[in-house]
């Protein structure tokens, strides 16, 4: 897999340091890489329609935009002085996630890099924090980071070995390929990780003659055989294969903590409408419980 060469970097406000930009620079290994540095701005004062005339609001908006462009141009100048190709993009938008999604559609980057928001752990399905929304709708690979540098620790490629349709199989391979690329970049090991659930039944209504230990063993064996095939095809040592029992939103974060993992690479399938509000998807629930960085990948076509 080739490294991304067209990267959208989300610059948050006017801060002294920009972790997303520092991380993006680690991808710049040759002159073929182009950074799109992006900043979204909106001022609630512009909503005071009863106080400000439309002409005054427009004048203020242009002043805000001019100030932000000036700030971004200074960053771009510093990058260009280092021989780094870049372009500046400033958007006026009330919702940051929508501004980023629109930029991703228009610019068609290979990767979006953004610092993790402070509100990622919201469990209110109607709150839709920025990162959770991006995880659901961003059409290109999304790297959510905590700091400016890669850390030491395993990179987890979370896959679904039970996948049988072409779209999910392709997504599994995409997750493994990207994890291997980042493992090589960071000199970190890549773990292939899958979680499985064993059907259970209350002992009070258990069926006679049903051996649940045997069911557990058979389920594990099924996942093990599928995982071995996948990892062998990607030249990942079977010693780095990990199959864990439990719901992924609990099992994977626990595994991350136990193994001091640095990054989780996962596939995510977006939903819309009421099902999205109430159900969400596995990747969102995993993200809400993780204490590490995340790379979320979408299938070529929505599943």
C-alpha positions in Angstrom: 0.0 0.0 0.0 1.2 3.5 -0.9 1.5 6.2 1.7 -1.0 9.1 1.4 0.2 12.0 -0.7 -2.8 14.3 -0.5 -3.6 15.0 3.1 -6.3 17.3 4.6 -5.1 18.7 7.9 -7.7 20.2 10.3 -6.2 23.3 12.0 -8.2 24.1 15.2 -8.7 27.8 15.7 -5.6 30.0 16.3 -3.6 27.9 18.7 0.1 28.0 19.5 0.6 24.3 18.5 -1.3 22.2 16.0 -0.8 18.5 16.7 -2.6 17.5 13.4 -0.2 19.5 11.4 2.9 18.2 13.2 1.6 14.6 12.6 0.9 15.3 9.0 4.5 16.4 8.5 5.6 12.9 9.5 4.0 11.7 6.3 6.0 14.2 4.2 8.9 12.0 3.0 9.2 13.4 -0.5 8.0 16.4 -2.6 5.0 14.4 -3.9 3.1 15.0 -0.7 0.6 17.9 -0.6 -0.9 19.3 2.6 -4.3 21.0 2.5 -4.4 23.0 5.7 -8.0 23.6 6.6 -9.6 25.9 9.2 -13.3 26.5 9.8 -14.5 29.6 11.5 -17.9 30.9 12.8 -18.9 33.6 15.2 -22.3 33.3 17.0 -22.5 37.1 17.2 -23.4 37.0 13.5 -26.8 35.5 14.5 -27.8 38.8 16.2 -30.0 39.8 13.3 -32.2 42.0 15.4 -29.1 44.1 16.4 -26.9 44.0 13.4 -27.8 44.9 9.9 -27.1 42.5 7.1 -24.5 44.8 5.7 -22.8 45.0 9.1 -22.9 41.3 9.5 -21.3 40.7 6.1 -18.6 43.3 6.9 -17.8 41.5 10.2 -17.8 38.1 8.5 -15.3 39.3 5.9 -13.1 40.8 8.6 -13.1 37.5 10.5 -12.3 35.6 7.3 -9.5 38.0 6.4 -7.9 37.6 9.8 -8.1 33.8 9.7 -6.7 33.7 6.1 -3.8 35.9 7.3 -3.1 33.4 10.1 -3.3 30.4 7.8 -1.1 32.1 5.2 1.6 32.5 7.8 1.5 28.8 8.6 1.6 28.0 4.8 4.6 30.3 4.3 6.5 28.4 7.0 5.8 25.1 5.3 6.7 26.4 1.9 10.0 27.7 3.3 10.7 24.1 4.2 9.9 22.9 0.7 6.5 21.5 1.6 3.7 21.8 -0.9 0.5 23.1 0.7 -2.6 25.1 0.1 -4.8 27.1 2.5 -8.6 26.5 2.9 -10.8 28.6 5.2 -14.5 27.9 5.6 -17.2 29.9 7.3 -19.5 27.3 8.8 -21.5 26.8 12.0 -20.8 23.1 12.2 -17.2 22.0 12.1 -17.9 18.4 11.1 -20.0 19.5 8.1 -17.2 21.9 7.0 -14.6 19.1 7.2 -16.9 16.7 5.3 -17.5 19.2 2.6 -13.8 19.9 2.2 -13.1 16.1 2.0 -15.7 15.8 -0.8 -14.3 18.8 -2.7 -10.5 18.1 -2.2 -10.7 14.3 -2.4 -7.7 13.8 0.0 -6.2 10.4 0.7 -6.3 11.1 4.4 -7.9 13.5 6.9 -5.9 14.2 10.1 -7.6 15.8 13.1 -6.9 16.2 16.8 -9.4 14.3 19.0 -12.1 16.6 20.4 -12.6 16.8 24.1 -16.3 15.7 23.9 -15.6 12.4 22.1 -17.0 10.4 25.1 -20.5 11.7 24.9 -23.1 8.9 25.1 -26.1 11.1 24.2 -27.2 9.7 20.8 -28.6 13.1 19.8 -25.5 15.2 20.8 -23.5 14.0 17.8 -20.0 15.2 18.9 -17.7 16.3 16.1 -15.5 13.3 16.0 -18.4 10.8 16.2 -20.1 12.6 13.3 -16.9 12.5 11.3 -16.5 8.8 12.1 -19.9 8.2 10.7 -19.9 10.4 7.6 -16.3 11.3 6.6 -15.9 9.7 3.1 -12.1 9.2 3.3 -9.7 7.7 5.8 -9.9 9.6 9.1 -6.9 9.7 11.6 -7.9 11.0 15.0 -4.9 11.8 17.1 -4.0 12.9 20.6 -0.5 14.3 20.2 1.9 15.6 17.6 4.1 12.5 17.5 3.7 8.8 17.0 4.0 6.9 20.2 5.6 3.5 20.9 3.1 0.6 21.2 1.4 -1.9 19.1 -1.0 -0.9 16.3 -4.2 -2.9 16.3 -5.9 -3.9 13.1 -9.4 -4.8 14.2 -11.0 -7.0 11.6 -14.2 -9.1 11.2 -13.0 -12.6 10.2 -16.7 -13.6 10.0 -17.2 -11.4 6.9 -18.4 -13.2 3.9 -19.5 -10.5 1.4 -17.0 -8.8 -0.9 -17.4 -5.3 0.6 -16.6 -6.4 4.2 -13.7 -8.7 3.0 -12.3 -5.7 1.0 -12.6 -3.6 4.1 -10.7 -6.2 6.2 -7.9 -6.1 3.7 -7.9 -2.3 3.7 -7.6 -2.2 7.5 -4.7 -4.7 7.5 -2.8 -2.9 4.7 -3.1 0.5 6.4 -2.1 -1.0 9.7 1.0 -2.5 8.1 1.9 0.8 6.4 1.7 2.7 9.7 3.6 -0.1 11.5 6.4 0.3 9.0 6.3 4.1 9.4 6.4 4.0 13.2 8.5 0.9 13.7 5.6 -0.5 15.8 4.3 -4.1 15.7 0.9 -4.8 14.1 -1.5 -7.0 15.9 -4.5 -8.6 14.1 -7.4 -8.4 16.6 -10.9 -9.8 16.4 -13.6 -10.2 19.1 -16.3 -12.8 19.1 -19.5 -13.4 21.1 -20.5 -16.8 22.4 -24.3 -17.3 22.4 -25.5 -17.7 26.0 -28.7 -18.7 27.8 -29.8 -18.5 31.3 -29.2 -21.7 33.3 -32.8 -21.6 34.4 -34.0 -22.1 30.8 -30.9 -24.0 29.5 -31.5 -26.7 27.0 -30.6 -30.2 28.2 -27.7 -31.7 26.3 -26.3 -28.3 25.1 -22.6 -28.0 25.8 -21.9 -24.3 25.9 -18.2 -24.9 26.6 -18.1 -26.8 23.3 -19.9 -24.0 21.5 -17.3 -21.6 22.9 -14.5 -23.8 21.7 -16.0 -24.2 18.2 -16.6 -20.4 17.9 -13.0 -19.7 18.9 -11.7 -22.3 16.4 -13.8 -20.8 13.6 -12.4 -17.3 14.2 -8.9 -18.7 14.6 -8.9 -20.4 11.3 -10.3 -17.3 9.5 -7.8 -15.0 11.2 -4.9 -17.3 10.4 -5.8 -17.2 6.7 -6.1 -13.4 6.7 -2.9 -12.7 8.6 -0.9 -15.2 6.6 -2.0 -13.5 3.4 -0.7 -10.2 4.8 2.6 -11.6 6.1 1.6 -10.8 9.7 3.1 -13.3 12.2 0.5 -15.5 13.8 2.1 -14.7 17.1 0.6 -11.3 16.7 -2.9 -12.7 16.3 -5.3 -12.0 19.1 -8.9 -13.3 19.4 -10.8 -12.0 22.4 -14.2 -12.9 23.7 -16.7 -10.2 24.3 -18.6 -7.3 22.8 -16.1 -5.2 20.7 -17.0 -1.9 22.4 -15.8 -3.4 25.7 -13.3 -6.1 24.7 -11.2 -4.0 22.3 -10.8 -1.0 24.7 -9.8 -3.4 27.5 -7.3 -5.1 25.2 -5.9 -1.7 24.2 -5.4 -0.8 27.9 -3.8 -4.2 28.7 -1.3 -4.0 25.8 -0.6 -0.2 25.9 -1.7 0.0 22.2 -0.9 3.2 20.4 -3.4 3.1 17.5 -6.5 1.2 16.5 -7.3 0.8 12.8 -10.9 -0.1 12.2 -13.5 -0.1 9.5 -16.7 1.9 10.0 -20.0 1.8 8.2 -22.1 4.9 8.4 -25.9 4.9 9.1 -28.4 7.6 8.6 -31.8 8.4 10.0 -33.4 7.0 13.2 -31.3 3.8 13.1 -28.2 6.0 13.2 -29.4 8.0 16.2 -30.3 5.0 18.3 -28.0 2.2 17.1 -24.9 3.9 15.8 -22.2 1.4 14.8 -19.5 -0.7 16.4 -16.7 1.8 15.5 -18.5 4.6 17.3 -19.0 2.6 20.5 -15.4 1.5 20.4 -14.2 5.0 19.9 -16.2 6.2 22.9 -14.3 3.9 25.2 -10.8 4.1 23.7 -7.8 5.8 25.3 -5.7 5.8 22.1 -5.6 7.1 18.6 -7.9 5.9 15.9 -7.7 5.5 12.1 -11.2 4.9 10.7 -11.6 3.5 7.2 -14.7 3.4 5.0 -15.6 0.7 2.4 -15.3 1.7 -1.2 -19.1 1.6 -1.4 -21.4 2.0 1.6 -22.5 -1.3 3.0 
